[in-house]
Amino acid sequence: MTASNHSALFTRAEEDLLQTLSPRWTMHILLALHASQNARRFGEIQEAVSGISNRVLSSRLADLESSRLVSRTVTATRPVTITYQLTAHGREVAEALTRLREVAESRLDM
């Protein structure tokens, strides 16, 4: 498949979304946030995504925030509380990932 054929398969928005989701751990983070249904602190996300480093989690959360899939809330407490949660668009993406996971698991049962 040539590059021109590949780009014709997806719209620019679809390409951007796939690019956002492609780094390792990104989909795990989205699914962990989706599973909780509530805002989660950094440490809670790290516990839910076993094996991810602080640096990678921080980087992926920043990427997801800039892609508007995750929102970050800073609460002026002592110490400052920072939480992350899925945006409406992030929930849609996480729901699609959940459906893909279900399809993959059903294939294992065949």
N, C-alpha and C positions, 0 to 999 in steps of 0.2 A: 504494500500500500504506500503510495507516495504521500508526502507531507500535505500536498494540496487536497488529496482525497480525504486524508484524516481530518483536516480542519473543516471540510464540508460536512462531516458527520455530526458536528456539534456547533451550537451557536456560541458566540463569545461568552455569554453568561454561563453556559454549561461548561465550557473549557475552564473558566475562572473557578467554578465550584469544584470541578475535578482536581484542579491544581491545588486548591485549598485543602482538599481532603486527602491528597496523596502522601504527605509526609507521615512517617511512622508515628504512631500513637494518636494521631488526630481523631480518627474515628472512635478509638477507645475512650477518649475524653468526652466526645459528644454523647456516646452511649452511656457513660457513667453519669453525666449531668442529666440525661433523659431518664435514667432509672430512678434518680432521687426525686424528681419532680419539684425540688426546692432548690434555692440558692445554696451553694456549697463553698466552703472555704478551701484554700489551696491545699492544706494538709488532708482534707477529706477527699479531694479529687485524687491526690497522690496515693492515698490508701486504696481507693477504688480501682486505680490503674496500676496494678502491681508491676514493679520493675522500672517505672519511668523515673528519670532523674529530675532534680529540682530545676536545673537549667533547661532541659527539654520541655518540661511542663510549662515553665514560665514563657518560653518562646512560643509554644503551640497555643497557649491561652491568648497571648498578644496577637498572634496571627488570626485566631478565631474571632477575637474582638474587632480587629480591623476589617474582617470580612463580614461583620455584623451577624455572626452566628451565635456569639456569646456576648453577654453584657457584664460589665464589671461595676460593682457598687462599693464605694468606700464610705464607711460609716465612722464619724468622728467620735470614737470611743477611746479609752485608754486600756490597752494599746488599740491602735486603729484596726478596725475590722474590714477586711476586703472579702467580698463574696462574688461568685460567678454563677450565672444561670443562662440557660438558653433563651435566645430571643424567639419571637414567633417563627421566623425563618429557620432558626436553628432547630426548633422543635420539629418542623416539617422535614428537615434533612435527617434528623435523628430517627424519626418515625420511618422514613424510607430505609435507613440503614438497618433498623430493627426488622423490617419486612425482608430485606436481603439476607439477614442472618437466619431468619426462619426458613427461607427458601433453601439456603445452604444446608441447614440442619436436616430438612426434610429429604434432601438428596442423600444424606448419609443413611437414612432409614430404608432406602430402596434396595 
